[in-house]
Amino acid sequence: MDPDPSDIPGGRISEDSRIDLLLSKALDGGKADIRYEVDGGRELDIVLVDLSPSDTDLTLRIDLSGDGRASVKVAAVCTGKHTKVFSVDVRHNGGGSWSRTAMAGINQDDGVLRFLGTSYIANGAHGSDTRQDGRITNLSPRSDSEVSPALLINDDDVKASHGAALGAYDPAAIYYMMSRGLTEEQSKRLITVGSLLPIVDSFADKGLSERAKEIMGGIGL
C-alpha cells in the first residue's frame, strides 16, 4: 500500500531522515497538513509524487534550526477537472541552514494545479542558503496553473533564489527533437515525462519509482 501523507503526523527530526510518498488515491478528506522541526545539524529529505485521480490540498512546513538541512521534491499530475494545490514553506530559523525545493507538474486537462511556497530566513540566521524551483507544463488551453515562489529575507548574509516556469511546450524544444528524427507526438511525450522522471527516479524505494512509472503510463504519460 502506498504511504498516505494524511497518516504522517510530522514532528521533530532529531536524526537524518528520508521520506518517500507516492499518492495514487485520494487523501483522507482531500487535505494534509504536515509539519517538521529539524534539529541543528540534521537533514530531512522528502520526495512526494502525486498521481491520484482526485483533488489534493497539501501543506508542508519545515522549520530548520542552525545547520539544519531540508530537500523537498514534488511531482504532480492533474487530470480531469480536479484541483491540486501544494504549499511548501521552509523557515530558516538558525544560521547555516540549507534548503532546496523543486516542484514539477503536468496539467493534462481543464483542472487547477498550483505550486505555492515560501522560503523564510529569520534575522540572525547568517549563512543560510535557500532555493526554490517550480515548473508546470499545460497540455490543454483550458488548464489553470500557477507557480508562485516567495522569498522572505530578514538577514543580509544569506543566499536566496527562486525560479518559475509555466506554459505549454517550448516550440524550440519540439523543433530540435523533430530535427533529430522524433515525431511531434514522441517529442511532446519525451518533454512531458522528462520533466517528472528526475523526481520519480529520486525515490530511495525503487519499487515506488517503478509503480509511479506504471501509473504514469496508465494515464497516457
Buried (B, 14 or more C-beta within 10 A) or exposed (E): EBBBBBEBEBEEBEEEEEBBBBBBEBBEEBBBBBBBBBBBBBBBBBBBBBBBBBBBBBBBBBBBBBBBBBBBBBBBBBBEEBBBBBBBBBBBBBBBBBBBBBBBBBBBBBBBBBBBBBBBBBEEBBBBBBBBBBBBBBBEEEBBBBBBBEBEBEBEEBEBEBEBEBEEBEEEBBEEBEEEEBEEEEBBBBBBBEBBBEBBEBBEEEEBBEBBBEBBEEEEB
